[in-house]
Amino acid sequence: MVQRADINSVLADIRNLRSQMTQNQQVEQTQSVRGRMDGPREVGETNGTASFSSMLGEAVGNVADAQKTAGDLRTAYDMGEPNVDITRVMIAAQKSSVSFEALTQVRNRVVKAYEDIMNMPV
């Protein structure tokens, strides 16, 4: 005879694990914040924020990676690879398209902000 777990006990175990995980995450966040606030700061130490140019470069790299992945999946599907299905190809293509459109909008806003600054009277 096969023993089956009672669904209520399984759900209770899942809830306990979830509460333990959230408590651990809260403790880690609190320790991280305390470490940043209370810890000594060296001279010349930055606050850890990335510059706009590095963030933009990383975004361009991510878009290029997404486009390369979509292209590779499309090629694999066209070649008849058995482990590549059309849904993965279409999802990768849509991710690539959306990320490219978002990057284009960021570029347009940066150009507009630059034009506004250049047109300001001195």
N, C-alpha and C positions, 0 to 999 in steps of 0.2 A: 504494500500500500504506500502510495506517495504522500508525503506530508506537504501540505501547502501552508504558506504563511498567511496569517490573517491580514486582510487588507488594512484594517485599522492600526495594527501594530506596525505595518510597513509605512503607512502614512505618518504615524507618530515618529518613527525613526527618521523619516525624511525631514519632518518639521524640526526635529532636534538638531539634525545636521545643518539645516539652513540657518537656524538661530545661532549655532556655534560659528558658522562661517561669517555671518554678519557681525557678530561680536568681535571676532578676530580681525576683520577688516576695519572696524571702528577703532580698535586698539592700535593697529598699525598706522592708521591715519593720524590718530592723536599723537603717537610717538614721532611720526614724521613731522607734524606741525611743531611739536615741542622742540625737536632737534633743529628745525630751521629757525625758530624764534629764540631759543635759549643758547644755542651753540655759538661758539666764538666765530667771528668772521675774520678771515685773513684780509690783509690789505690787497686791493685789486681783485678780490673775488667777485664774480658777477652773480646776479640773482638767479641764473639758470634759464632765463628766457632767451629764446633764439631770435636772431635778427630777422627782419622781414625778408631780406634777400635769401637767407638760408632756408626759410620756410617756403618761399616761392620756388627756389631751386628744388627742394624736396618734393613739392607738389608737382612740378613739371616731370621729375623723375618717376613719381607714382603714376602719372597719366601715361607716360611712355611705357612703363611696365604693363599697365592694364591693356594698352593697345597691342603690345607685343604678345601678351598672353592670349588676347582675343584672336589675333592673327594666327598664332600657332595652333590654337584649338580649331579654328576654321580650316586650316590646312590639313590638320590631322583628320578632321571629319570628312573632308573632300577626298582624302586618300583612302578612306574606309577603315580607319582604326576601330577595332571592336570596343574599346573601352571609352570612346568619346561619343556621347550622345548629343542630339540636337539641342536639348535643353541647356546643357552646359555651355555650348557654343553661343546660344542666344543670350544667356545671362551674362557671359563674359563680354559680348558685344555691347549689351545695354550698359553695363558698368563702365566700359570704356567710353561710350558715347556721353553718358551723364557726367563723368569726370572731366572729359574734354570740354563740354559745355560750361561746366562750373569754372574751370580754369580760364576759359575765354571771357566769362563775365567778370572775373577778378581782374583780368588784364584790362578790360574796357573801363572798369571803375578806377583803376590806377591811372590810366591814360587821362581820363576825365578829371581826376584830382590834380594831375600834373598841369593840365591845361588851365584849370581854374586858378592854380597858384601862379602860373606864368602870366595870367591876365590881370592879376591884382595890381592895383597902382602902388607905386613905391613912395 
